[in-house]
Amino acid sequence: MVAVAKIPETTLWANRKCLFICAIVAIANMQYGLDSAAIGSLQAMPGFLEVFGYRDPSQPAGYAIDGTFQRLIGSLLTLGAFLSSLVAGAFAHFFGRKVALWIACVLNAVACIIQISTTDKVAVYIGRLILGLANGFLVTFSNIYTAEAAPAHLRAVMVALFSEWVNIGSIIGASVTNATKNQLDKASYQIPLGTLFIVPTFLAVGLLFVPESPRYLLYRGKTKQARESLKKLRGDSLSPEGFELEWVEMVKGIEEEKQAARTIGPLDMFKGTELRRTLLCYGVIATQTGAGSWFIISYSTYFMIVAGLSVDDAFKFSVMNTCLGFIGVNVGMYLMRHVMGRRTVLMTGSVAQGCAMLGMAVSATVAYGTVSARNCVIAFTALYQFSYNAFVGDATYPTATEMVSTRLRSWSVGSAISLGYFLAWLTGFCSPYFINPEDLNWGAKYAYIWAASNFCCLVFFYLCVPETKGRTLEEIDELFANRVSVRNFSSFQTTIGAEALEVVEHNIPGSEKKLTATEYVGQA
């Protein structure tokens, strides 16, 4: 192999300024965790059901909830997120990442006020839709920003802050609902919904100190602002030569993209080599739903009560599972940083999650209605939460956001997340038919479907997803432009780094000696 100079791989501590900035932006994803925990738990909370449900002595909690209302409060949130993610590309092309996040904060606050102040179901529906619109922008633009701002060797860790904040939000949401679950007044659900003000407040203030994405600014022709933005993000983590190498490589990559592009818009995602990149991005995001995560996240508490747990026990196990998920996130971040590539993490997760789902379904088949089956539901749900957060949940956004080109990232990632929300909506809308006693009443047997889905995801990861660990976004552009196969992706020698080094050496004589020359060693 030919030795080439690479941007120095500095430590996480050396990049603490960039990590802090990305953490501020990634807090946007905490809203998803807060809302999922709150809504999933509220559906089993007597105080909420007294207002929006009806009495049913045959149910463990003494109340039941109308299937249509149950489906709509979940599906309208997803519909709103679907719509806002779909238009994210057009919005970002003109206004950037920060403006989109600020608008989402305003929509978030409006949605929270509506949901807290009303007892009318129609108003709740409107609030859920508006909150969905906000969530779509929050998830899309926070992940795009962290992918574009992070150093190549730390990109997986910084984009995986998505999962970190989701789980922190879930822990807070589950803890708050656990504390208010026995109240029979409106405060029992208004307090958990009030936690949804946390994200827009902190994010709106934090964005005042966050620079715009340097790649976005560079693509918009704002070269001076882009360079200043990159300086703020890198701080003192790089030497002048190392910073210059990253800057020149970024400039060259975006210039080449502009030269190759004929138009800028959604149709470009499906032309030439961009088609492969777009389909990979769509496929990776779709595996979040394919893993069964939306079913477990949205209905785990309700599902455990249907399986025979008391309300108190179901809430306690919900908090426990959320904490296990948080541990899983940190395990996954360590694995991606030090042990495995993205591809291996994704494949490992598919196997672990599929086995957990299969165990849950088999136990319900052979020992339905017994204490053993109920305990298996608890155990396998916990194993699933840990596995999903450690593997697929951690690696999907880092992988999906780096698959697509800079000029189309907001279009591609936005529409991919929109697809993910559509699949999530489909899951949220259909799941009650399978688990609700009034409908099919499958209970834990529903997990058979998700076990098969996870094993299908495994095949997709193995055959289609290339390894991108350690590559800069500009190197990934070159690999796709050269139509490199999945098998050769990790070992292919790119030239953009060497070309950038020549420019740096011309501008700063002696740079080549100061920048360590290394062979690129791919990790699967």
HUUR-V800925 format. One record per pair of residues at least 4 apart in sequence whose ideal C-beta (glycine too) atoms are under 6 Angstrom apart, sorted by the first residue. I is the first residue (numbers start at 1). J is the second residue. Records with the same first field share a line. If there is no record, write none. Layout:
I=J, J
This chain:
1=519
3=517, 519
4=497, 498
5=501, 515, 517
6=518
7=242, 245, 246
8=242
9=153
10=14, 15, 237
14=237
15=19, 154, 237
17=235
18=233
21=210
22=26, 146, 149, 158, 161
23=161
24=206, 210
25=142, 145
26=142, 146, 161, 162, 165
27=165, 202, 203
28=138, 142, 203
29=142, 162, 165, 166
30=165, 168, 169, 199
31=138, 199
32=166
33=166, 169, 170
34=169, 173, 195, 196
35=39
36=40, 297
37=170, 173, 174
38=42, 173, 177, 192
40=298, 301
41=177, 301
42=48, 189
43=65, 302
44=61, 301, 302, 305
45=181, 188
46=61, 63, 184
47=183, 184, 188, 189
48=52, 189
49=53, 63, 65
51=119
53=63, 64, 65
55=63
56=64
59=64
60=305
61=311
65=70
67=432, 436
70=432
71=75, 429, 432
72=76, 125
73=128
74=298, 428
75=425, 428, 429
76=125, 128, 129
77=128, 131, 132
78=421, 424, 425, 428
79=425
80=129, 132, 133
81=85, 132, 135, 136, 421
82=418, 421, 422
84=133, 136, 137
85=136, 140, 414, 417, 418
86=418
87=91
88=92, 140, 410, 414
89=410, 411, 414
91=95, 100
92=410
95=99
96=212, 216
97=141, 145, 213
98=207, 212
100=137, 141
101=141, 207
104=134, 137, 138
105=200, 203, 204
107=130, 133, 134
108=134, 200
109=200
110=130
111=127, 130, 131
112=196, 197
113=117
114=123, 127
115=127, 193
116=190, 193
118=123
137=141
138=142
139=417
140=414, 417
143=162, 397, 401
144=409, 413
145=149, 213
146=150, 158, 159
147=159, 401
148=213, 215
149=233
150=154, 155, 158
152=472
153=470
154=158
155=159
156=160, 336, 398
157=333, 337
159=397, 398
160=333, 394, 398
162=397
163=329, 389, 393, 394
164=329
167=325, 326, 329
169=173
170=174, 322
171=322
174=318, 319, 322
176=192, 195
177=181, 192
178=315, 319
180=188, 191
181=315
183=187, 188
186=190
187=191
197=201
199=203
200=204
202=206
211=229, 232
212=217, 229
214=226, 229, 230
215=406
217=222, 225, 226, 229
218=226, 254
219=254, 406, 407
222=226
234=238, 243
238=242, 243
241=508, 511, 514, 515
244=504
245=500, 504
248=500, 503, 504
249=474, 496, 500
252=500
253=474, 477
254=406
257=405, 407
261=407
263=268
266=411
268=274, 408
269=274, 278, 408, 411, 412
270=275
273=480, 481
274=278
277=403, 404, 480
278=412
280=403
281=400, 403, 404, 412, 416
282=416, 419
283=460
284=396, 399, 400
285=400, 416, 420
286=290, 423
287=291, 457
288=293, 396, 420
289=294, 423, 424, 427
290=453, 457
291=353, 388, 392, 454
292=357, 450
293=297, 388
294=298, 424, 427
295=299, 427, 431
296=300, 384
298=428
299=303, 431
300=381
301=314, 318
303=435
304=309, 314
305=309, 314
307=374, 377
308=374
309=313, 314
317=378
321=382, 385
324=382, 385, 386
325=385, 389
328=386, 389, 390
329=389, 394
331=390
332=390, 391, 394
334=338
335=339, 340, 345
336=345
340=344, 345
341=467, 469, 523, 524
342=395, 399, 469
343=465, 467, 524
344=524
345=391, 395
346=392, 395, 461
347=458, 461
348=391
349=353, 391, 392
350=354, 454, 457, 458
352=387
353=384, 387, 388, 454
354=451, 454, 455
356=380, 383, 384
357=447, 450, 451
358=451
359=380
360=377, 380, 444, 447
361=445, 447, 448
363=367, 373, 376
364=368, 373, 443, 444, 445
367=372, 373
368=373
376=380
377=444
384=388
387=391
388=392, 393
389=393
392=396
395=399
396=400
397=401
401=413
402=468, 476
404=408, 409, 412
405=477
408=412
409=413
410=414
425=429
427=431
432=436
433=439, 440
434=440, 442, 446
435=446
437=441
442=446
460=464
461=465
466=486, 489
467=489, 490, 522, 524
468=476
469=523
471=475, 476
474=496
475=494
478=494, 496
479=484, 492
484=488, 489, 492
488=492
490=522, 524
491=522
495=499
504=508, 511
505=511, 512
511=515
